[in-house]
Amino acid sequence: MILFLFAMVLYFLPTIIGHNKRGAAGIFLLNFFLGWTVIGWVIALVWACASDVRTPVLVLASHGRFCCLCGRLNPADARFCGACGRPA
């Protein structure tokens, strides 16, 4: 029984490693269907270990508005953009 559990953990090692990645479902499916082949298991493991670069979400707390033309931050009560002159 312990040998069976060890084999299952080893078989699903790529899925365990990549469970919090963006492509976690793809890693699981590749591991589940092609993990019995050595190359499918290795590809799933490499995919799970590859870096998952995500673009950071930047939230600015300000009391102003960004100009949709030039992107400059202007005061909230401004009627025109200070950089390009576009009406707010």
Secondary structure, DSSP 8 states (H G I E B T S, - for coil): -HHHHHHHHHHTHHHHHTTTSTTHHHHHHHHHHHTTSHHHHHHHHHHHHS------------SEEE-TTT--EEETT-SB-TTT--B-
